[in-house]
């Protein structure tokens, strides 16, 4: 992991987290997200970081799916 982190630092000034264009797409049930309205209303031009998901109790035993297959 250290070598990977060093490579990211050299090639792109570190990991580009909290940026929607680099998101990994994961399929889940919408009722598992407590703050869904906050996430839907996010604006990428706001300068604010992406909202973190707040999970409902229904998500406890749920299974998600990785959708885009590139990661």
FILO-559490 format. One record per residue: x, y, z of N, C-alpha, C, O in turn; residue in one letter; residue number from 1. Coordinates in steps of 0.2 Angstrom, whole numbers. Atoms other than C-alpha are relative to their C-alpha. Layout:
BEGIN
@n_east: X n_north: Y n_up: Z ca_east: X ca_north: Y ca_up: Z c_east: X c_north: Y c_up: Z o_east: X o_north: Y o_up: Z residuo: a num: NUM
...
//
This chain:
BEGIN
@n_east: 4 n_north: -6 n_up: 0 ca_east: 0 ca_north: 0 ca_up: 0 c_east: 4 c_north: 6 c_up: 0 o_east: 3 o_north: 11 o_up: -3 residuo: x num: 1
@n_east: -4 n_north: -6 n_up: -1 ca_east: 14 ca_north: 12 ca_up: 4 c_east: 3 c_north: 1 c_up: -7 o_east: 3 o_north: 7 o_up: -9 residuo: x num: 2
@n_east: -2 n_north: -2 n_up: 7 ca_east: 21 ca_north: 10 ca_up: -14 c_east: -5 c_north: 3 c_up: -5 o_east: -4 o_north: 7 o_up: -9 residuo: x num: 3
@n_east: 5 n_north: -3 n_up: 3 ca_east: 4 ca_north: 13 ca_up: -21 c_east: -2 c_north: 7 c_up: 1 o_east: -3 o_north: 11 o_up: -3 residuo: x num: 4
@n_east: 1 n_north: -7 n_up: -2 ca_east: 2 ca_north: 28 ca_up: -11 c_east: 5 c_north: 5 c_up: -3 o_east: 3 o_north: 11 o_up: -5 residuo: x num: 5
@n_east: -6 n_north: -4 n_up: 3 ca_east: 19 ca_north: 35 ca_up: -16 c_east: -1 c_north: 1 c_up: -8 o_east: 0 o_north: 6 o_up: -10 residuo: x num: 6
@n_east: 1 n_north: -1 n_up: 7 ca_east: 14 ca_north: 32 ca_up: -34 c_east: -5 c_north: 5 c_up: -2 o_east: -5 o_north: 9 o_up: -6 residuo: x num: 7
@n_east: 5 n_north: -5 n_up: 1 ca_east: -2 ca_north: 42 ca_up: -33 c_east: 3 c_north: 7 c_up: 2 o_east: 1 o_north: 11 o_up: -2 residuo: x num: 8
@n_east: -3 n_north: -7 n_up: -1 ca_east: 8 ca_north: 56 ca_up: -25 c_east: 4 c_north: 3 c_up: -5 o_east: 3 o_north: 8 o_up: -7 residuo: x num: 9
@n_east: -4 n_north: -2 n_up: 5 ca_east: 20 ca_north: 56 ca_up: -39 c_east: -4 c_north: 2 c_up: -6 o_east: -2 o_north: 7 o_up: -10 residuo: x num: 10
@n_east: 4 n_north: -1 n_up: 6 ca_east: 7 ca_north: 55 ca_up: -53 c_east: -6 c_north: 5 c_up: 0 o_east: -8 o_north: 7 o_up: -5 residuo: x num: 11
@n_east: 6 n_north: -4 n_up: 0 ca_east: -8 ca_north: 65 ca_up: -47 c_east: -1 c_north: 4 c_up: 6 o_east: -6 o_north: 6 o_up: 8 residuo: x num: 12
@n_east: 0 n_north: -4 n_up: -6 ca_east: -3 ca_north: 74 ca_up: -31 c_east: -5 c_north: -3 c_up: 5 o_east: -8 o_north: 0 o_up: 9 residuo: x num: 13
@n_east: 4 n_north: 4 n_up: -5 ca_east: -12 ca_north: 60 ca_up: -21 c_east: -6 c_north: -2 c_up: -2 o_east: -8 o_north: -1 o_up: -8 residuo: x num: 14
@n_east: 6 n_north: 3 n_up: 2 ca_east: -28 ca_north: 51 ca_up: -21 c_east: -5 c_north: 6 c_up: -1 o_east: -5 o_north: 11 o_up: 3 residuo: x num: 15
@n_east: 5 n_north: -5 n_up: 2 ca_east: -43 ca_north: 61 ca_up: -29 c_east: -6 c_north: -2 c_up: 3 o_east: -11 o_north: -4 o_up: 0 residuo: x num: 16
@n_east: 6 n_north: 2 n_up: -3 ca_east: -56 ca_north: 57 ca_up: -16 c_east: -5 c_north: 6 c_up: 1 o_east: -3 o_north: 12 o_up: -1 residuo: x num: 17
@n_east: 5 n_north: -5 n_up: -1 ca_east: -72 ca_north: 66 ca_up: -13 c_east: -2 c_north: 4 c_up: -6 o_east: -4 o_north: 10 o_up: -6 residuo: x num: 18
@n_east: 2 n_north: -3 n_up: 7 ca_east: -74 ca_north: 70 ca_up: -32 c_east: -4 c_north: -5 c_up: -4 o_east: -2 o_north: -10 o_up: -5 residuo: x num: 19
@n_east: 5 n_north: 4 n_up: 3 ca_east: -89 ca_north: 64 ca_up: -40 c_east: 2 c_north: -4 c_up: -7 o_east: 0 o_north: -10 o_up: -8 residuo: x num: 20
@n_east: -2 n_north: 3 n_up: 6 ca_east: -81 ca_north: 60 ca_up: -57 c_east: 5 c_north: -6 c_up: 1 o_east: 6 o_north: -10 o_up: -4 residuo: x num: 21
@n_east: -4 n_north: 6 n_up: -1 ca_east: -70 ca_north: 47 ca_up: -49 c_east: -3 c_north: -5 c_up: 5 o_east: 0 o_north: -9 o_up: 8 residuo: x num: 22
@n_east: 3 n_north: 5 n_up: -4 ca_east: -83 ca_north: 38 ca_up: -39 c_east: -1 c_north: -7 c_up: -3 o_east: -1 o_north: -8 o_up: -9 residuo: x num: 23
@n_east: 2 n_north: 7 n_up: 2 ca_east: -86 ca_north: 20 ca_up: -39 c_east: -7 c_north: -1 c_up: 1 o_east: -10 o_north: 0 o_up: 6 residuo: x num: 24
@n_east: 8 n_north: 1 n_up: 0 ca_east: -104 ca_north: 15 ca_up: -43 c_east: -1 c_north: -6 c_up: 3 o_east: 1 o_north: -12 o_up: 1 residuo: x num: 25
@n_east: 2 n_north: 6 n_up: -4 ca_east: -112 ca_north: 3 ca_up: -31 c_east: -7 c_north: 1 c_up: 0 o_east: -10 o_north: 6 o_up: 2 residuo: x num: 26
@n_east: 7 n_north: 0 n_up: 0 ca_east: -130 ca_north: -2 ca_up: -32 c_east: -2 c_north: -2 c_up: 7 o_east: 0 o_north: -8 o_up: 10 residuo: x num: 27
@n_east: 3 n_north: 2 n_up: -6 ca_east: -140 ca_north: -2 ca_up: -16 c_east: -7 c_north: 2 c_up: 0 o_east: -9 o_north: 6 o_up: -4 residuo: x num: 28
@n_east: 7 n_north: -2 n_up: 0 ca_east: -158 ca_north: 0 ca_up: -11 c_east: 0 c_north: 7 c_up: 3 o_east: 3 o_north: 9 o_up: 8 residuo: x num: 29
@n_east: 1 n_north: -7 n_up: -3 ca_east: -163 ca_north: 19 ca_up: -8 c_east: -2 c_north: 0 c_up: 7 o_east: 0 o_north: 5 o_up: 10 residuo: x num: 30
@n_east: 3 n_north: -1 n_up: -7 ca_east: -172 ca_north: 15 ca_up: 8 c_east: 5 c_north: -2 c_up: 5 o_east: 4 o_north: -1 o_up: 11 residuo: x num: 31
@n_east: -6 n_north: 1 n_up: -5 ca_east: -155 ca_north: 10 ca_up: 16 c_east: 3 c_north: 7 c_up: 1 o_east: 7 o_north: 7 o_up: 6 residuo: x num: 32
@n_east: -3 n_north: -7 n_up: -1 ca_east: -150 ca_north: 29 ca_up: 15 c_east: -4 c_north: 4 c_up: 4 o_east: -9 o_north: 6 o_up: 1 residuo: x num: 33
@n_east: 4 n_north: -5 n_up: -4 ca_east: -156 ca_north: 40 ca_up: 29 c_east: 0 c_north: 7 c_up: -3 o_east: -5 o_north: 11 o_up: -3 residuo: x num: 34
@n_east: -1 n_north: -7 n_up: 2 ca_east: -149 ca_north: 56 ca_up: 21 c_east: -1 c_north: 1 c_up: -8 o_east: 3 o_north: 4 o_up: -11 residuo: x num: 35
@n_east: 1 n_north: 0 n_up: 7 ca_east: -155 ca_north: 53 ca_up: 3 c_east: -1 c_north: 7 c_up: -3 o_east: 2 o_north: 8 o_up: -9 residuo: x num: 36
@n_east: 2 n_north: -6 n_up: 3 ca_east: -162 ca_north: 70 ca_up: 0 c_east: 7 c_north: 5 c_up: 0 o_east: 8 o_north: 8 o_up: -5 residuo: x num: 37
@n_east: -6 n_north: -4 n_up: 0 ca_east: -145 ca_north: 78 ca_up: 5 c_east: 4 c_north: -2 c_up: -6 o_east: 8 o_north: 2 o_up: -9 residuo: x num: 38
@n_east: -4 n_north: 2 n_up: 5 ca_east: -136 ca_north: 67 ca_up: -7 c_east: -3 c_north: 2 c_up: -7 o_east: 1 o_north: 4 o_up: -12 residuo: x num: 39
@n_east: 3 n_north: -2 n_up: 7 ca_east: -148 ca_north: 70 ca_up: -22 c_east: 1 c_north: 7 c_up: -1 o_east: 1 o_north: 9 o_up: -7 residuo: x num: 40
@n_east: 0 n_north: -8 n_up: 1 ca_east: -147 ca_north: 89 ca_up: -19 c_east: 7 c_north: 2 c_up: 0 o_east: 8 o_north: 8 o_up: -1 residuo: x num: 41
@n_east: -7 n_north: -2 n_up: 1 ca_east: -128 ca_north: 89 ca_up: -20 c_east: 2 c_north: 3 c_up: -6 o_east: -1 o_north: 1 o_up: -12 residuo: x num: 42
@n_east: -2 n_north: -4 n_up: 6 ca_east: -121 ca_north: 101 ca_up: -32 c_east: 8 c_north: 0 c_up: -1 o_east: 11 o_north: 2 o_up: 4 residuo: x num: 43
@n_east: -7 n_north: 1 n_up: 1 ca_east: -103 ca_north: 97 ca_up: -39 c_east: 3 c_north: 7 c_up: -1 o_east: 9 o_north: 7 o_up: 1 residuo: x num: 44
@n_east: -3 n_north: -7 n_up: 0 ca_east: -100 ca_north: 116 ca_up: -42 c_east: -1 c_north: 4 c_up: 6 o_east: 1 o_north: 10 o_up: 7 residuo: x num: 45
@n_east: 1 n_north: -3 n_up: -6 ca_east: -104 ca_north: 120 ca_up: -24 c_east: 7 c_north: 1 c_up: 4 o_east: 7 o_north: 5 o_up: 8 residuo: x num: 46
@n_east: -6 n_north: -1 n_up: -4 ca_east: -86 ca_north: 118 ca_up: -18 c_east: 0 c_north: -4 c_up: 6 o_east: 5 o_north: -4 o_up: 10 residuo: x num: 47
@n_east: 1 n_north: 4 n_up: -6 ca_east: -92 ca_north: 107 ca_up: -4 c_east: 2 c_north: -7 c_up: -2 o_east: 1 o_north: -10 o_up: -7 residuo: x num: 48
@n_east: -2 n_north: 7 n_up: 1 ca_east: -86 ca_north: 89 ca_up: -2 c_east: -7 c_north: -4 c_up: 0 o_east: -12 o_north: -2 o_up: 2 residuo: x num: 49
@n_east: 6 n_north: 4 n_up: 0 ca_east: -98 ca_north: 75 ca_up: -6 c_east: -3 c_north: -2 c_up: 7 o_east: 1 o_north: -3 o_up: 11 residuo: x num: 50
@n_east: 3 n_north: 2 n_up: -6 ca_east: -110 ca_north: 70 ca_up: 8 c_east: 2 c_north: -7 c_up: 1 o_east: 1 o_north: -11 o_up: -4 residuo: x num: 51
@n_east: -1 n_north: 7 n_up: -2 ca_east: -106 ca_north: 54 ca_up: 17 c_east: -7 c_north: -3 c_up: 1 o_east: -11 o_north: 0 o_up: 4 residuo: x num: 52
@n_east: 7 n_north: 4 n_up: -1 ca_east: -120 ca_north: 41 ca_up: 17 c_east: -1 c_north: -1 c_up: 7 o_east: 4 o_north: -4 o_up: 11 residuo: x num: 53
@n_east: 2 n_north: 2 n_up: -7 ca_east: -129 ca_north: 39 ca_up: 33 c_east: -5 c_north: -6 c_up: -1 o_east: -10 o_north: -5 o_up: -4 residuo: x num: 54
@n_east: 4 n_north: 6 n_up: 1 ca_east: -136 ca_north: 21 ca_up: 34 c_east: -5 c_north: -1 c_up: 4 o_east: -5 o_north: 1 o_up: 10 residuo: x num: 55
@n_east: 6 n_north: 2 n_up: -4 ca_east: -153 ca_north: 16 ca_up: 40 c_east: 1 c_north: -7 c_up: 3 o_east: 6 o_north: -11 o_up: 1 residuo: x num: 56
@n_east: -1 n_north: 6 n_up: -3 ca_east: -155 ca_north: 1 ca_up: 51 c_east: -2 c_north: -6 c_up: -5 o_east: 1 o_north: -11 o_up: -4 residuo: x num: 57
@n_east: 1 n_north: 5 n_up: 5 ca_east: -162 ca_north: -8 ca_up: 36 c_east: 6 c_north: -3 c_up: -4 o_east: 5 o_north: -8 o_up: -7 residuo: x num: 58
@n_east: -6 n_north: 1 n_up: 4 ca_east: -145 ca_north: -8 ca_up: 28 c_east: 5 c_north: -5 c_up: 3 o_east: 9 o_north: -8 o_up: 0 residuo: x num: 59
@n_east: -5 n_north: 4 n_up: -4 ca_east: -137 ca_north: -19 ca_up: 42 c_east: 2 c_north: -6 c_up: -4 o_east: 8 o_north: -8 o_up: -4 residuo: x num: 60
@n_east: -2 n_north: 7 n_up: 3 ca_east: -138 ca_north: -36 ca_up: 33 c_east: -1 c_north: 0 c_up: -8 o_east: -2 o_north: -5 o_up: -11 residuo: x num: 61
@n_east: 1 n_north: -1 n_up: 7 ca_east: -140 ca_north: -29 ca_up: 15 c_east: 6 c_north: -2 c_up: -4 o_east: 12 o_north: -2 o_up: -1 residuo: x num: 62
@n_east: -6 n_north: 2 n_up: 5 ca_east: -129 ca_north: -34 ca_up: 0 c_east: 0 c_north: 5 c_up: -5 o_east: -6 o_north: 7 o_up: -8 residuo: x num: 63
@n_east: -1 n_north: -5 n_up: 5 ca_east: -123 ca_north: -21 ca_up: -12 c_east: 3 c_north: -3 c_up: -6 o_east: 6 o_north: -9 o_up: -6 residuo: x num: 64
@n_east: -3 n_north: 2 n_up: 6 ca_east: -117 ca_north: -23 ca_up: -30 c_east: 5 c_north: 5 c_up: -3 o_east: 2 o_north: 11 o_up: -4 residuo: x num: 65
@n_east: -4 n_north: -5 n_up: 4 ca_east: -102 ca_north: -15 ca_up: -39 c_east: -2 c_north: 0 c_up: -7 o_east: -3 o_north: -6 o_up: -10 residuo: x num: 66
@n_east: 3 n_north: 0 n_up: 7 ca_east: -109 ca_north: -9 ca_up: -55 c_east: 4 c_north: 1 c_up: -6 o_east: 3 o_north: -2 o_up: -11 residuo: x num: 67
@n_east: -3 n_north: -1 n_up: 7 ca_east: -96 ca_north: -3 ca_up: -67 c_east: 6 c_north: -4 c_up: -1 o_east: 8 o_north: -4 o_up: -7 residuo: x num: 68
@n_east: -5 n_north: 5 n_up: 1 ca_east: -83 ca_north: -16 ca_up: -65 c_east: 7 c_north: 2 c_up: -2 o_east: 11 o_north: -2 o_up: -4 residuo: x num: 69
@n_east: -6 n_north: -3 n_up: 1 ca_east: -68 ca_north: -5 ca_up: -67 c_east: 5 c_north: 0 c_up: 6 o_east: 11 o_north: 3 o_up: 5 residuo: x num: 70
@n_east: -4 n_north: -1 n_up: -6 ca_east: -61 ca_north: -6 ca_up: -50 c_east: 1 c_north: -7 c_up: 4 o_east: 5 o_north: -7 o_up: 9 residuo: x num: 71
//
